[in-house]
Structure formats: structure tokens, C-alpha cells
Amino acid sequence: MRLYAKSILSLVFALIILSSSVPFIPQKAYGDGFTQENVQANIGNRVITAFIKLNPPIITSDSSEDKYLQFRFFDANTNTTINNVSFFINATKGDKVLMHELFYTHSGYLTIKFQPGGSDGTYTVYGDTDPVLGGWMSQTDEVTVAGPILSEGGLYHFHMELLALDYANTIIDRSNPPTFDSYLSVGDVSTQDVTYQNNQYNTTLISYYDKTSDFNFDQSTKQFSWKMPFNWDVSRFQDRPIFIHEELRVPKSLTAFSDTPTYSASAEGYGLTGRRIIVDPYTIGDYMIVHLFLNKADLVNMAKTVPSGANGIDFTVAPEKPNVQSSASLLTDFGGWHIKLGWNPTTLSANSQNKLNISFYDSFTENQVNGDVHYDIQLLDKDQSVLWSKNDAVAQNGVDTQTINLPSNGIYSITVKVNSIVSNGVPDTTRIGLGRGNVVIPSTVTESDSLTQTTTTSDNQTQSTTSDNQTQTSNDTGIVIPKWIKNTADWWSTDKIDDQTFISAIQYLVKNGIIHLPPTTAANTQSSVIPSWVKKNAGFWAAGQIDDKTFASGIQYLISIGIITV
């Protein structure tokens, strides 16, 4: 084995064009922000594919373990591995060239092990050289490079160019060689102490796409914000997968931020809802974790209104008034899986049976999974005790159905853990991920997957703030409930006042216009029994776990059955 230290500035490559050459039809292929991918180029009738994988699959700038970049070259038409491949790799980060080298693999497989060392533009290669073209190789198909590659957070660009394949001396036509472009991400980890009411709180931000800057916490709004560089040229990513994942960890001791189950978030002025934001208060016990996600469709839509010359994405996360809703889809924290939940029926009722249709999609490609997904699914209560579970379930071709006996009224968590994807009998366990969502009983499951810009105008506001003793009023629902009524609801839910005292109080407030509700008609069938779910909802509302609209639905129900008369 030889080692050879090189400087980018002194690299000189001499190509010996031998007697054999291969004609081809050039086709560039790309991926953006991933830890593994397939990139392709056409040569005649062959679809030459490079499978590129970063191992371990999740790498952050504070990782101390060795990093490996693994390659396999094969014909996508036949899945046949291609032997004797010589290819150049030009590794860059931003405008810095980190490595430019020729590599060779006899078997079609090659692993490059990256170790710390060198500086920008210098590196050391440990390996042997191919006697024909001089590419770096080894008998074990593993070559080591010591240099500043995959050592800090951000987006790395690996530009590859084929020189020869099939036979060591079969040179591809050099006038227009096939090229591959792969963009692999190392999570950028940054920590910062933020101040709130003279106390310090250590927060962590991880960007799995590129390095971040301008991290800030606004004490008045309890809002976190930061920036990340991004090239908005749609032609750069329209024909290739791209995915952005940001992770914010905030100590739960910062209660002004963490004492809510729901958050508002934005990316470059667009509100992030549904699958685009995941709140995880469980994985790290002392921290509230907020994940933000953007896929290619989101970015293409956003690019239509992003001002010319924009070169980044501004992110914000802030607590909002509780509004827990039942989840119609989940996005895994890692692995890049989009899980659609088809509740049947869509109205979730206490102590009823529901058929849950589960479909798995690849968030990177936005296509439904073709292989068999091996997964675990659980329904948990507020203390994270398991109420129902199914382990080692299999979604054949990415689709499965589970029958769930729903519990009593309340707010519950649902988790789906992807363990592996099996294609052609071969399991892939490199993209393990956990998706978390909510199940609210009673509720009706709906999902709006549209991406909307967040705007605030005096004439067309979506929310307006009433006087200090009232909650926010939604112009869409016409509901106004004074905050102090939460005390009454809490007393009732904990049996400090009886049913009649609570009903009389609510009835008085509705009649006198202190509580505003949408028009409600009394039903023909009357009742004198207050359902238990109404009382439970009052407790949830008092604790800030459900919104005004959900609590108001209970009052409207009592009006409809004649218990409250207005």
C-alpha cells in the first residue's frame, strides 16, 4: 500500500487514450441533500448507474466516528454490476475544491474512508494504484483519504466523471464523457445560549442540508429564527430529488416556548403545516424538539414567488395557542419517509373501531414505495403508555391496513417506525425513521397539504386579538371565549363545582353575549345527560391542550340536546 499527499493546486492529470473507446449518449444526473442515492448516465442502450451511500447514514459536524462513501456501479436495465470502472471524483464544498482524484474498482464496488486531516486543498490518499490508468484502488476495495471532507456541516458536491469501464483499458470517448453529480449533506450542529427573563437556556440547531447563520431568539414573541444558504435556481433541482430538514432543540425549562403542543413555523415567508412540521417532546426527555421539512414540490412552489437574487431561506419557529389535530400523514424524523394515514371512517369516535389504511412514500422522490415496508405502529396515551400496538407489520408494496379499537375521548399519540425496506428479497436498513402524530377523539380528520404564504393585513387578517381578557378570535369561526372561563372549566373537570353550576354559568355567558358561538339549533331529541367527553374536553381546554373551537363544539352539543337553552 502506498500513501501520497497531494495539493489541489499542483494536480496534473495525463490521460493515455488507448485503442478501445466506448460511444455514449451523455446524461447528467443529480441528487441534492441526501445520504444515499442512485445517479445515472446513458451509454448506448445501457443505463449506467452509480449507487452512492454515506455511512453512517446520519452524520453531523460533531460526529467523531469514521465516515465512509460507498459506491456501486451497475446497469439499471439488468441490475448487473459493472467491473473495471475508473472514474474521477472532484469534491467541493461551496467554492472550495477539497479533492480531485482518479479511482479504480475491479469489482464495481468501492469504499472511500474519510479521516480528519489536511486543510482546504490538501489531502493524503492511502492505497494502491491501478497499473493501467493509475487510479487509486486496493485489494479490499477500500481506499482511505485523510482530508477536510465530510468533517464539518454543510452540503458537499461530488462531481464524478467516468474514464473507463468493463475493461481496464476501455476508455470512454473523452470528447463528452458521462458525468454524475451527487450532493450529500452533513448535519451542521450549532449550539447557543439564549436569554429569557435573565435566565440562560442552551439550545441546539441541526441543519441537515447546509450551514446556518444569524440564529436569534426574540424574547417578546418567543420566536427562534435563523438563515440557511440556498440556490433558488429551479433548473438546478427541478429534475432531481431534493430535501431539506432542520431540527431545533429547546430545553423544556424554557416554559414560555415549550409549554404548548403546537407551534407555528415558516420558511422564507411560507407557513409550514401538516407533514412539514413535527413536534417531538419525547426522544430527549429534557428538550422539546421541532423538525421542519421541505421537499422538492414545496421548494418549486416557493421559488415562484421568491424575489430575484434571493440566496437563502429564513426559518422561524414560535409557540402558538394549542390546536392539536388528528394526523392524516406523518413524516419520519430520519430516513425520509412520508406516511399517509387513511382513517376510515374519518370521524374518530370514542370506543369505536377504525380501519387505518397506511401508505408509505419516499419523501425524496415523492413516489410510493415499491418494496415491502417492515414497520412497528403504536397508539399511546399522554404518559406515553402503549394502548395498542402492532410490531413487525409488513406493508406489501408500501400499503397496509390496520384495524384499531379507538379508546375513550382524549388526545393520544400515534407512532410509526420504519425498520427496513425489502426489495427483491434484499432488506435495506439504512433509512430507519420514526414518524409521530396525534389522534384526537372526538375529531374529524382532514388535511390541507397546500403551502401558503403568511401575511398580515388589517383588512384581511385571519386572526384578530380582542381585549386583554379574551382569547384570539378566528374570523372564520366567529368564536369568542374569555380566558377567565378556563378557570371555571378546570373546576368542573376536577369536580370542584357540579354539573349544574357549570351549565348555569355557561348558559348565562352565552345568553348575555359574553361567549360568542356560531348559530346552533336544538335537535328534536332532547337529553338531560351530559356526555363524559364534554367534561373531558373542558379539562383539556383548561390545560391548553385543545383549541377554542373544539371546546366550543361541546357547548354547542349541549345546546343541541337542550341541556343549555339560549
N, C-alpha and C positions, 0 to 999 in steps of 0.2 A: 504494500500500500504506500502511496506517495501523498504528500501534502504540498500544497502550492498556494502561497499567499499572493493575492492579486490586488491591483488598484484599478478601478474603473477607467481612470484617465489613461492608463498605459496599455489597455487591452487592444491587441491587434489580432484579427482573425483572418487566416488564409484558407480559402476553400479550394479543395482539389476536386475538380469536376472530372469524374471518372466516366467510363464508356457507357454505363447504363443510366437512363433517366426515365422518370415517370411523368406523363402528362396529367393535368388535373384541371378541374373547374374550381376556382377559388371561392371560398365562402367563409366569412368570418363568423365566429360565434362568441357570445359573451355571457357572463353572469355577473351579478352585482351584489356584494354584501353578504355572501354566503360562507358556509364552512365546508360545503361539498357541492359538486355539480358535474354535469356532463356538457362538454362543449364539442362542436362538430365542424368538420370541413369535408366537402365532397372531392373525391379524386376519381374521375371516371364514373363508374356505376357504384363505387364504394362510398359509404358514409363513414369516414374516419372519425372516431370519437375518442376524446380524452376524458376519462373519468378522473376528477381531481378532488381529493379529500384532505381536509385539515384535521389532524388528530393530535390531542383530544378535540372533539367537535366544538367545545366551548372554551375559548382561550381569552383571557383578559390580561391587561397590562401588568397586573400584579401576580400572574401565574409564574410559578418557579419551575414547573416541570418542562421536560424537553418537548419541542414542537416538531411535528412530522408533516411533510407534504407528500401525499401518496398519489401515484399516477398509475393508470392502466390504459393502454391503447388497444382499441378493438374496433371491428367493423360492426356498426349498429344493425346492418341488414342480417347478419348471421350470428352476432354475438361472439365471433371468433377473435381471440386475442391476436394482435399483430406483433410479430417478432422483429428484432433488429431495428429498433427505432432510434434515430439520432435526432435531437431537437435542441434548439436554443431556448434559453429562458432569460428574459430581461425582466428583472424585478424592480419595481419602483414604488415609492410612496410619495404622493404629491408630485413635486417636480424633482425629487431626489432619486438618482439611479443607485440602487443598492447592490445589484449583481447582474452580470451578463456573462453567461457561460453556455458551453455545449455539453449536453449529457447524452448518454447512450444506455439502452437497455436491450439485452439479448432476448429476454423472456417476454417483454412487453409490459412488465411491471417495474416500477422504480419508486423508492422511498428516499426523500431528501430529509435528513435530520438537521434541524437548525439549532445551533447553540449560540449563546451570547458571545460576542467578540467583535473586534474591529470597530470601525466607525463608518460614517457615511462614505460610500465609495470604496471601502476596503473590506476584504473578507479573506478567509482561508478555506480551501477545499481539501478534504481528506478522502482519498480514494485512489483508484487506478484509472488508467486511460485506455480507451479503445485503440488498438494498434492500427486500425484502418483510417478513421477520421479524427481520432484524438479526443472524443467525448469522455467526460468523467463517468466512471462506472465502478462496479465491484462485483465479485463473485456471488455476493449475497443480495444483490440488487438494492443496496443501501449505501448512500453517499452522505457524508457529513459536511455541512457548511457552517463555519463559525463567522458570524457577522451580525449586523443590526437588522435582522429580518424577522418579522413576527414577534419582536421583542417589546414593542410599545403599541398602544391602542391606535386604531385607525384603519383605513381602507388600503389594502395592498393590491397592486396591479401586477399580475404575472402575464406577460406577453410571450407567447410561445410560437416558434416557427419551425416547421418540420424541415429537416435536411435530407434524411434518408429513411426508408422503411423496407420491410420484407427481407432484404439482404443488406449486409453492412456496406456494400459498395454501390447500392442502387440509389443514386442521387436523384432527388425530385427536381424538376425544371426550376432553375433558380431565378428565372425572369419574373415569376409571380408566385412565390411559394405559399402554400396553405398556412394560415396563422390561426391561433386560438388566443382569446383574451379572457382571463379569469380575474375577478375581483373578490378577494377573500378578506373577511373582517376579523380583527382582533378587538375585543371589547376594551374600550377606553374607560378606566376606572379613575374617578376623581372624588376626593373627599373634601368637605369644607364645613367649618363650624358656622352655623347661622345663629343669630341673636334674636331672641324674642322675650320681651319684658325682662331684660337684663340677665337672662339665662342663656347659656351656650348649648347648642344641640348639634352633634356630629352627624352630618348627612352624607350619603353616598350616591353618586350618579354614575351609571354604567351605560355607555353608548356602544351598541354592538354594530354600528355602521362606520362611524368616523369620530374623530376627536371633537370634544365640545369646548365651548368658551362662554364667557360672560354669565357664569352661574350667579343667580341672585335670589334672595328671599325678601319679599315685601311684607313687613310686619303688619301694615294696615289691612291688607287683603288676604294675608296668609298664603300668598301665591309664590310658587317657585317658577323660575324661568331660566332658560339657557339657549344657546345657539349652537348649531352644527353646520359645517360647510356642506353644500350640496350643489351639484351642477344641474340646473333645470332644463338643459337642452334635451327635449323629449326624444329626439332622434338617437340620443346616446343610449336610452334604455327601453324604447318602445318595443323593440323586437327581442328583448331578453328579460329573464327574471330579475327582479329587484325587490328588496325587502329591508325595512328599517325598524329597529327595535331599540327603544330607550327604556331604562329601568331606574326609577327613583326610590331610594330607601330613606325613610324618615323615622326617627325614634318615636315610639308611641308616647313617650313622655312629653312630646310637643303636642299636647292635647288640643290646642287650638287648630291644629291641622289634622290630627289622627282620629278625633272623636266624631267620626261620621263614616257611614258605609259607602258613600257615593262622592265622586269628585268630578269636577269639570276640567277638561283639558283641551288644548288647542295646538295645532301645528300650522305655522305660517297663516294664522287667522282663521283656520278651519276647525270647527268643533269636532272633537273625537268622541264618538259614542259607540255603543254596542261592542262589536268584536275588537274595536280599535283601542279599548282601554280595559285593563284587568286590574282589579284591586285584590291584593293578597296580604291579609293580616296574620297568616298562619305559619308560613315557611320559616321565617326568622322571628322568634317569639316577641322580641322587644322592638320590632320595626314594622311599620306599615310600608308595604311595597306596592308601587304603582307602575304597571307596564304600559307603554304606549307602542302601537304598531301601525305601520303604513305599508300597504302592498303596492304593486305596480299600478293597479287600477286607481287607487287613491292618488298616487303621485301624478299620473297622467291627467286626471281631472283637476288637480290643484294647479298644474302647470298652465292651464288655460287662462288663469287669472293672475298668476304671479307676475309682478312687474318685470319688465325687461331689465336685465342687468343684475337681477337678484342672484345671490351666490350662496344661499344658506337657508336653513329652516329655523324659525324661532318657535320654541316649545314653551307651553305654560301648563301648570297643574295647580289647582286650588280646591279646597273643600267646598262642597255645596250642600244645600239643605237635603236631608235624606229623601231618597226617592228610589228605593230598592224595587227592581222589576224582575220578573221571571225571565230567564235567559233563553233566547231562541238560537243562540250559537255561542261557541267558545273558541278561544284561540289559545294554544298551549304556550306556556312561558318560554319553552325552548323546543327545538325540533321543527318549528314552522308548520304546525297542523291546524287547519280550520275545521272545527267540528260543528255541524249543523244539527240542531235538536228539533225534530218534528213532533211536537206534542199532539196527541190525539185522544180525547178532544183538546182543543186549545184552551178551553176554560178549565182551570185547575180547581177542584173542589175537595174539601176535607173528606178523608176516609173513602176515597174513590179509587178506581183503577184506571191507569193511563197507559196507553201503548206509545212508547217513545221510539220514534224512528231516528236512527243515528247514521249520519253520513260523514265520511272523512274526506277532506280536501287538502291538497298540498298548497299551502299559502304562497309558496314561491312561484309555482307555475299556474295556480288558480284552477287546476284540473282535479277532478275526483280521483281518488287513489284507485289504482287498478289491482294492487296486491291485496292480500288478506291482512287486516289490521288486528293485532293482538292487543287487547286493552283491558283495563280494570275500570269499573264505574262504581261510584258510591253516592249515597244521599246521606247528609249529615245534619245534625241539629246545631243550634247556636253554640254549643260547647264542643263541637266537632266530634260528637259521639256518633258512631255509624248506626243509621236506622235501617238501611237497606244497601246491599252491595252485590256485585257480580264480578268475580275475578276470572282471569284467563278467558274472557269473552273473545269471540272472533267475528269481525265484520268482513264477510267474504266480498271481495271486490270493493271494499270500502263501505259496505252498507250492512246494517244490522238493526234488529228491533228488540227492545226490552219491555217487559210488562212490569210496571211499578205500582205498588199499592201506596198511594199517597197518604201521608199522616194527617193529623188534625191541623187546624189553621195555625199558621205561623210562617216564619221566614227561615228557610233552610239553604244549605249549600249543596251543590252537585259538582262532583269532580270526575274527570275522565283522564286516565293516564295511558298514554300510548307507550307500549312496551317494545313492539317491533312491527316491522312490515315484512311480510313474506311474499316474495315474487319468484316464480319458477322454482319453488322449493328452497330458496335461499333466504334466511332471515337477515334483516338489516336492523341492528340495534343501536345505530349511531345517532338516531334522531329521537331519543326518548324525550317526552314532554308531558306536562300536566296542565290540563285546562280546568279552570274554576268558573262557576257561575252560581246563580241564585234561583231558588224556587220559592215563590210567594204564594201562599194558599190563604184565602182565595185570590185568584187573579185570572186575567185573560192574557195569553202570551201573544205578543206582537213584536215585530222587529222592523225598524226602518234602517236600511243599510246605506241610505244616502249620505253624502258628505256635504255639509252646509257651512257657509262662511258665517262666522259670528259677527253680528253687527249690533250696534246700539244706537237707536234714534229716538227722538222724543215723540215722533208721530206714529211710529210703527214698532213699538217695543214689545217684546214677548213677555216681559215681566215688569211690573212696576211695584215700587215699595210704598206701602201705606204708612200710617203713622207708627210711632215707636212701639205701641202696644199691640201691633198686629203683625202677622206674618206677611210674606210676599203674596201678591195676588196674581194669579195667572189670568190674563185676558181671555185665554181660550176656554177656561172652565168657569169663571165668574165666582170662584170660591174665596171667601174671606173668613178667617177664623182667628180671633185674638190669641196671642201667645199664652195669656194667663189661663186659658181654658185647659191647657195641658196639665196644670195642677189638678183641676177637677177630674180630668180623665185618669190621671195617675191614682188619685184617691179611690176612684171607683174600681179600677183594675186591681187594686190591692185590698179591696173590701174595707176601706176606711170610711166610705159612705155607701149607702144601699142603692139598689136599683132605682127606686122611686125618686130619691134625692137627685141623682144624676139626670134622670129623664126630665124631671121638672125644670132643672137648671137649663138643659139644652133646649127644651121646648120654649122657655121664656126668651132665651137669647135669639132663637130663630124668629119667633113672633115679633120681637122688637127690633129686628134688623141688625142685631149685633153680629150674628153669624149669617153670612150670605151663602145660599146654596142654589144650584140650578133648579128649575121648576120640577117638582116631584108630585106625582099623582098617587093617591091612595088606591090600593088594589081592592077588588071586591071581597077577597078573603082576608079577614082580619084575624089578629092573634094577640094574646096577652103575654106570650113567652118571648123573652129576649134571647136570641141565639148566642151561644157562648163565644162565637167568633167575633161578634161586635165588641164584646168586653175585652177580648184579647187584642183586637185592633186598637182599642183605646190605650192599652198599655204600651203597645208597640209605638203608637204615635207619640205618646208622652215621653218615651225614651228616645225619640228621634230616629226610629228605625223604618218608618213608612212616612209617606208624604201626606199633605193635607187632603188631596183628592181621595186617597184610599180611605183615610179616616172618615171623610165626609160621606163616602158611599155607605158606611154603616149607619150614619144618621139618616140618610135618605131611605135606607131599607126600613128603619124603624118608623119613618113617616108612612112608607108604602103599606105597612101592615097595621097601621093605626095605633101603634104604641105612643108615638109622638103626633099630636094634632097641631096643625098650624093654619 
